[in-house]
């Protein structure tokens, strides 16, 4: 299976998950709107999500896969099984203790870390939902306690997914997150149909998150057993393999979760303004579609491929893989960023503007989405640069880059929030993303670990040119379709107009890409010939 085919497998599964995530977010906006209850749910859900990325996906995809692959390649499956069992047993014990401690100290965590703005809340700012400050705090604490075990499920799932990825079985781990969307869509539909109020709906959604976490873990465990591999739960033991994993995983956890760190910091600061957390969350969903589809696919596939090439001493293959991965990332994310920057308001209006999400919320969310879009390529190409360090078992250098960008994000968010509210947080997140990407690239380049080939430079420049021309065509089409994009028009007309914009923009971009050579014409022809042969 080629590198692009592997990207497509993981990206396709992730795309399905993100599309259903759109549906989930649309229904949530309709049920909860923008306000204190939506803020409470998003803040409570963001906390386990942050730790999932820090100590699960980021750490294990970066640290566990190279070590597991080495044990598998050098010492065979029995050695890999012993190593995986050691890690599984230790992880299970740590998560159990961590969950209990978090339950006990959740009020303190909410007041100091999750939503510090609630400590400065006054009842006059409760907003149109008339939810008192004490009620907002209690609701956030309760929802956080319900959803926190989701972290344990996702951490164990991340480890099992790492095993599947090492065996080059990518689909189950990429498809499992869709379960969360299915469960929440069902829960929200039930709550709306039965006429539950916002607080009751938030409670049901929180229990739905926990149930979905258990189901996702079961899916990847079954897939692992079908792959002929299993792990055993035993007493945790301190071993050299575990020590090496922790040395690598500590910095890798911070590095892998930089996007979530930035979002978490932004939401914590946004908790000082009622509704701002919800605005950031709703803007994040459309932005996560291309980020997830491309970034997750590259991060999942590239690391094991690079690890194998470097372990075997195939340095030219490793360089080629890195350059083609960056080329692939730019080819898809630059036009997506341009489109989201130019037409955020029609997109947000069609996705969210119904039920409790009224017309006054649309411009606020759209302005944040447009600013997030400017950082989209940065957060995806970070997924290309990071494996260049992780495959060499170097986590110190990217950790330093991540710390610098995280500090910059915090300082910029604090400085801009009083001036620009949630838009200031979006600007800070975008700048921090580009800073991190630049530092990661410079670290590889100056150590001669990344050699930029001529093909990459040429196609990157052509991608930017084609994306700019596509952007101009979007502006022109928006002018022509202005009557259809009017908020007063029927939703069907608005959807049709956006459909036309997307289809024509994609047509313009891909036609220009093929004509100029921004896309690999030989690869496209090969794919088409394979499809014809299958028919």
C-alpha positions in Angstrom: 0.0 0.0 0.0 1.5 3.4 -1.0 2.0 6.3 1.4 -0.9 8.3 -0.2 -3.1 5.2 0.0 -2.4 4.9 3.7 -3.1 8.6 4.2 -6.4 8.1 2.3 -7.4 5.1 4.5 -6.9 6.9 7.7 -8.0 10.3 6.4 -11.2 8.8 4.9 -12.2 7.1 8.2 -11.4 10.4 10.0 -13.4 12.3 7.5 -16.5 10.2 8.2 -16.0 10.9 12.0 -15.6 14.6 11.4 -18.7 14.8 9.2 -20.8 13.2 11.9 -19.0 15.5 14.3 -20.5 18.3 12.3 -24.0 16.8 12.7 -23.4 16.4 16.4 -22.3 20.0 16.8 -25.2 21.3 14.7 -27.6 19.5 17.0 -25.8 20.7 20.1 -26.0 24.3 18.9 -29.7 23.9 18.3 -30.2 22.3 21.8 -27.9 24.5 23.9 -27.1 27.6 21.8 -24.4 30.0 23.0 -24.5 30.5 26.8 -23.6 29.2 30.2 -24.9 25.7 29.8 -23.1 25.2 26.6 -20.0 26.7 28.2 -20.2 24.3 31.1 -20.5 21.2 28.8 -17.6 22.4 26.6 -15.4 23.2 29.5 -16.0 19.9 31.2 -15.5 17.9 28.0 -12.3 19.8 27.1 -10.5 18.7 30.3 -10.5 14.9 29.6 -9.9 15.7 25.9 -6.8 17.7 26.9 -5.3 14.9 29.0 -6.3 12.3 26.4 -4.1 14.2 23.9 -1.3 14.8 26.3 -1.0 11.5 28.0 -2.7 9.2 25.5 -2.6 10.0 21.8 0.4 12.3 21.8 2.6 10.3 24.2 1.8 6.9 22.8 1.8 7.7 19.1 5.2 9.4 19.6 6.9 7.2 22.2 5.1 3.8 22.3 5.1 3.1 18.5 8.9 3.4 17.9 9.6 1.2 21.0 7.0 -1.4 20.2 8.1 -1.5 16.5 11.7 -2.0 17.6 10.7 -4.9 20.0 8.6 -6.4 17.2 11.3 -6.1 14.5 14.3 -7.1 16.6 13.0 -9.6 19.1 9.7 -10.9 17.7 6.1 -10.9 18.7 6.6 -12.4 22.1 8.9 -9.6 23.2 6.5 -7.0 21.8 3.6 -8.7 23.8 5.6 -8.6 27.1 6.4 -4.9 26.5 2.8 -4.0 25.6 1.5 -5.9 28.7 3.9 -4.1 31.0 2.7 -0.7 29.6 -1.0 -1.7 29.7 -0.8 -2.8 33.4 1.0 0.3 34.5 -1.3 2.6 32.5 -4.4 1.0 33.9 -3.2 1.4 37.5 -2.2 5.0 37.0 -5.5 6.0 35.3 -7.5 4.4 38.0 -5.7 6.4 40.7 -5.8 9.6 38.6 -9.5 9.3 38.0 -10.3 8.9 41.7 -8.1 11.9 42.7 -9.8 14.0 39.9 -13.3 13.1 41.2 -12.4 14.2 44.7 -10.7 17.5 43.8 -12.8 18.4 40.8 -14.2 21.6 42.4 -10.6 22.8 43.0 -9.7 21.9 39.4 -12.7 23.8 37.9 -12.0 26.9 40.0 -8.2 27.0 39.2 -7.6 25.3 35.9 -10.8 24.4 33.9 -12.8 27.6 34.3 -11.0 30.2 36.4 -13.3 32.9 35.1 -16.2 31.4 37.1 -14.4 32.6 40.3 -14.9 36.2 39.1 -18.5 35.7 37.9 -21.3 37.9 39.2 -24.9 37.0 38.8 -25.7 40.1 36.7 -23.6 38.5 34.0 -25.5 35.2 34.0 -27.0 36.2 30.6 -30.3 35.4 29.0 -30.4 31.9 30.5 -30.5 33.4 34.0 -28.2 30.8 35.4 -26.6 32.0 38.6 -22.8 31.9 39.1 -23.1 29.2 41.7 -25.3 27.1 39.4 -22.8 27.5 36.5 -19.9 26.4 38.8 -21.9 23.4 40.2 -22.9 22.3 36.7 -19.4 22.4 35.4 -18.1 20.4 38.3 -20.8 17.7 37.9 -20.4 17.4 34.2 -16.6 17.2 34.6 -17.0 14.3 37.1 -19.3 12.4 34.8 -17.1 12.7 31.8 -13.7 12.3 33.4 -13.5 8.4 33.1 -13.7 9.0 29.4 -10.0 9.9 29.7 -9.2 6.4 31.0 -11.1 4.8 28.1 -9.4 6.9 25.5 -5.9 6.4 27.0 -6.2 2.7 26.9 -7.7 3.0 23.4 -4.7 5.1 22.3 -2.3 2.3 23.4 -4.2 -0.4 21.6 -4.5 1.9 18.5 -0.7 2.2 18.6 -0.4 -1.6 18.5 -2.7 -1.7 15.5 -0.8 1.1 13.7 2.5 -0.7 14.3 0.9 -3.7 12.5 -0.1 -1.3 9.8 -3.8 -1.8 10.6 -5.1 1.8 10.6 -8.8 1.6 9.9 -10.3 0.5 13.2 -8.4 3.1 15.3 -9.4 5.8 12.8 -13.0 4.8 12.6 -13.7 4.2 16.4 -14.1 7.9 17.2 -17.2 8.0 15.0 -19.0 6.1 17.8 -18.9 9.2 20.0 -20.7 11.2 17.4 -23.3 8.5 16.9 -24.0 8.2 20.6 -24.2 12.0 21.1 -26.4 12.5 18.0 -28.9 9.9 19.5 -28.8 11.5 22.9 -29.4 15.0 21.7 -32.2 13.9 19.3 -33.9 12.1 22.3 -33.5 15.2 24.5 -35.0 17.5 21.9 -37.9 15.2 21.1 -38.8 14.8 24.8 -38.5 18.5 25.5 -35.6 18.4 28.0 -34.3 21.7 29.2 -30.7 22.8 28.5 -29.2 21.5 31.8 -30.9 18.1 31.5 -29.7 17.8 28.0 -26.1 18.6 29.1 -26.4 15.8 31.7 -27.6 13.3 29.1 -24.8 14.3 26.8 -22.2 13.8 29.5 -23.3 10.3 30.2 -23.3 9.7 26.4 -19.7 10.7 26.3 -18.8 8.1 28.9 -20.8 5.3 27.2 -19.1 6.2 23.9 -15.7 6.0 25.4 -16.3 2.4 26.6 -17.6 1.4 23.2 -14.6 2.9 21.4 -12.2 1.0 23.6 -14.1 -2.3 22.9 -13.9 -1.7 19.2 -10.1 -1.4 19.1 -9.6 -4.3 21.5 -11.6 -6.5 19.3 -9.6 -5.3 16.2 -6.4 -6.1 18.1 -7.5 -9.6 18.8 -8.6 -10.1 15.2 -5.0 -9.1 14.2 -3.8 -12.0 16.3 -2.3 -9.9 19.2 -3.4 -9.5 22.8 -2.1 -8.0 26.1 -2.5 -9.2 29.7 -3.4 -7.1 32.7 -1.1 -7.8 35.6 0.7 -6.1 38.5 2.5 -3.0 37.4 6.3 -3.5 37.4 9.1 -1.0 36.9 11.2 -2.2 33.9 13.9 -0.7 31.7 11.4 -0.7 28.8 8.9 1.2 30.8 11.5 3.7 32.0 12.5 4.4 28.4 8.9 4.9 27.5 8.3 7.4 30.2 11.5 9.3 29.3 10.2 9.6 25.7 6.5 10.0 26.6 6.8 12.9 29.0 8.0 15.5 26.5 6.0 13.8 23.7 2.8 14.2 25.7 3.3 17.9 25.7 4.3 18.0 22.1 1.5 15.9 20.7 -1.1 17.8 22.6 -0.1 21.3 21.6 -3.3 22.0 19.6 -5.4 20.9 22.6 -3.2 22.9 25.0 -3.8 26.0 22.9 -7.5 25.4 22.8 -7.7 24.6 26.5 -5.8 27.7 27.4 -8.1 29.7 25.2 -11.2 28.3 26.7 -9.9 28.8 30.3 -9.3 32.5 29.5 -12.6 32.7 27.6 -14.5 31.5 30.8 -14.2 35.1 32.0 -16.9 36.1 29.4 -20.2 34.2 29.3 -20.7 32.6 25.9 -17.1 33.0 24.7 -16.3 29.3 25.4 -19.2 28.1 23.2 -18.2 30.5 20.4 -14.7 29.1 20.3 -16.0 25.5 20.4 -18.5 26.0 17.6 -15.8 27.7 15.4 -13.4 24.9 16.2 -15.6 22.2 14.6 -15.5 23.3 10.9 -11.7 24.0 11.3 -11.2 20.5 12.7 -12.6 18.8 9.6 -9.5 19.4 7.3 -7.2 19.4 10.3 -8.4 16.0 11.4 -8.7 14.4 8.0 -5.2 15.4 6.8 -3.3 16.0 10.1 -4.4 12.8 11.9 -3.8 10.7 8.8 -0.3 12.0 8.4 0.6 11.7 12.1 -0.7 8.1 12.3 0.9 6.8 9.1 4.1 8.8 8.9 5.6 7.9 12.2 5.7 4.1 11.8 6.9 4.5 8.2 9.8 6.8 9.2 10.7 4.6 12.1 11.0 1.5 9.9 13.1 3.4 7.3 15.5 4.9 9.8 15.9 1.6 11.8 16.8 -0.1 8.5 19.2 2.7 7.6 17.3 3.8 4.5 17.9 7.5 4.9 17.0 8.5 1.3 13.7 6.8 1.7 13.1 8.7 5.0 13.9 12.0 3.3 11.6 11.2 0.4 8.8 10.2 2.7 9.1 13.5 4.7 9.1 15.7 1.6 6.1 13.9 0.0 4.2 14.1 3.3 4.7 17.9 3.6 3.8 18.2 -0.1 0.5 16.3 0.5 -0.3 18.4 3.6 0.2 21.7 1.8 -1.7 20.5 -1.2 -4.9 20.0 0.9 -4.7 22.5 3.7 -3.7 25.7 2.0 -6.8 25.8 -0.2 -9.0 24.8 2.7 -7.5 27.6 4.8 -8.2 30.1 2.0 -11.8 29.0 1.6 -12.6 29.0 5.4 -11.1 32.5 5.7 -13.1 33.9 2.8 -16.6 32.3 3.4 -16.9 31.6 7.2 -20.2 33.4 7.8 -22.3 31.5 5.2 -20.8 28.2 6.4 -21.6 29.0 10.1 -25.1 30.2 9.2 -26.0 27.0 7.4 -24.5 24.7 10.0 -25.7 26.3 13.2 -28.3 29.0 12.8 -31.4 27.3 14.2 -33.1 26.6 17.5 -31.3 28.2 20.4 -28.5 29.4 18.1 -29.8 32.7 16.8 -28.6 35.1 14.1 -26.7 37.3 16.6 -24.3 34.4 17.3 -23.4 33.7 13.6 -21.0 36.7 13.0 -19.2 36.0 16.3 -18.5 32.4 15.5 -17.7 33.1 11.9 -15.1 35.7 12.8 -13.3 33.2 15.0 -13.4 30.5 12.3 -11.8 32.9 9.8 -8.9 33.6 12.2 -8.5 29.9 13.1 -8.3 29.1 9.3 -5.1 31.1 9.0 -3.4 28.6 11.3 -4.8 25.5 9.7 -1.7 24.7 7.5 0.6 25.2 10.5 -1.2 22.7 12.7 -1.2 20.1 9.9 2.5 20.5 8.9 3.5 20.1 12.6 2.2 16.6 12.2 4.8 16.2 9.4 7.7 17.7 11.3 7.1 15.9 14.6 7.7 12.3 13.4 11.2 13.4 12.2 12.1 13.8 15.8 10.0 11.0 17.3 11.3 8.4 14.9 14.8 9.2 16.1 13.6 9.0 19.7 14.3 12.7 20.2 11.6 14.4 22.2 13.7 17.1 23.8 14.0 19.4 20.8 10.3 19.5 19.9 9.4 19.8 23.5 11.3 23.1 23.7 9.6 24.3 20.6 6.2 23.4 22.0 6.9 25.1 25.3 8.0 28.3 23.5 4.8 28.3 21.4 2.6 27.5 24.4 4.0 30.4 26.4 3.6 32.7 23.4 -0.1 31.5 23.1 -0.8 32.2 26.8 0.8 35.6 26.8 -0.9 36.6 23.5 -4.3 35.3 24.7 -4.0 37.3 28.0 -3.0 40.4 26.1 -5.5 40.2 23.3 -8.6 38.9 25.1 -9.4 42.3 26.8 -9.1 44.0 23.5 -10.7 41.5 21.0 -12.5 38.9 23.3 -12.7 35.5 21.7 -11.2 36.8 18.4 -8.0 37.6 20.3 -7.8 34.0 21.5 -8.1 32.8 17.9 -5.3 35.2 16.8 -3.1 33.9 19.6 -3.7 30.3 18.7 -2.9 30.9 15.1 0.3 32.8 15.8 1.4 30.1 18.3 0.8 27.4 15.7 3.0 29.0 13.1 5.7 29.7 15.6 5.7 26.0 16.7 5.8 24.8 13.1 8.7 27.2 12.2 10.7 26.1 15.2 10.2 22.4 14.4 11.2 22.8 10.8 14.3 24.9 11.8 15.4 22.3 14.3 15.4 19.5 11.6 16.9 21.7 8.9 19.9 23.0 10.8 20.7 19.4 12.0 20.6 18.1 8.4 17.7 15.9 9.3 15.5 17.4 6.6 16.7 18.0 3.0 14.2 20.0 1.0 14.1 18.7 -2.5 13.4 20.8 -5.6 10.1 19.1 -6.2 8.7 20.2 -2.8 9.8 23.8 -3.3 8.2 24.0 -6.8 5.0 22.4 -5.8 4.6 24.3 -2.6 4.9 27.6 -4.5 2.4 26.4 -7.1 0.0 25.3 -4.4 0.0 28.8 -2.9 -0.5 30.3 -6.3 -3.4 28.0 -7.2 -5.0 28.6 -3.8 -4.8 32.4 -4.2 -6.4 32.2 -7.7 -9.1 29.9 -6.2 -9.7 32.5 -3.5 -10.3 35.2 -6.1 -12.8 33.0 -7.8 -14.6 32.5 -4.5 -14.8 36.2 -3.9 -16.2 36.7 -7.4 -18.8 33.9 -7.0 -19.9 35.3 -3.6 -20.6 38.5 -5.4 -22.7 36.7 -8.1 -24.5 34.5 -5.6 -25.1 37.3 -3.1 -28.9 37.0 -3.3 -28.8 33.3 -2.5 -26.5 33.9 0.5 -28.8 36.4 2.2 -29.8 35.4 5.7 -33.4 36.1 4.9 -33.4 33.5 2.1 -34.7 29.9 2.6 -32.1 27.5 4.0 -32.3 25.4 0.8 -31.1 28.4 -1.2 -28.2 29.1 1.1 -27.2 25.4 1.1 -27.3 25.4 -2.7 -25.2 28.5 -2.9 -22.6 27.1 -0.6 -22.6 23.9 -2.6 -22.0 25.8 -5.8 -19.2 27.8 -4.1 -17.5 24.6 -2.8 -17.8 22.6 -6.1 -16.7 25.4 -8.3 -13.8 26.4 -6.0 -12.6 22.7 -5.9 -12.9 22.5 -9.6 -10.9 25.7 -10.1 -8.2 24.6 -7.7 -7.7 21.0 -9.0 -7.8 22.2 -12.6 -5.1 24.8 -11.9 -3.1 22.2 -9.8 -3.1 19.7 -12.6 -2.4 22.4 -15.3 0.6 24.0 -13.4 2.0 20.8 -11.9 1.1 21.6 -8.3 -0.4 18.1 -8.3 1.5 15.0 -9.4 -0.1 14.2 -12.8 1.5 10.8 -13.0 0.1 9.8 -9.6 -3.4 11.0 -10.6 -3.2 9.1 -13.9 -2.0 5.9 -12.1 -4.9 6.1 -9.6 -7.4 6.5 -12.5 -5.9 3.6 -14.4 -6.1 1.4 -11.3 -9.8 2.3 -10.9 -10.5 1.5 -14.5 -8.7 -1.8 -14.2 -10.8 -2.8 -11.1 -14.0 -2.1 -13.1 
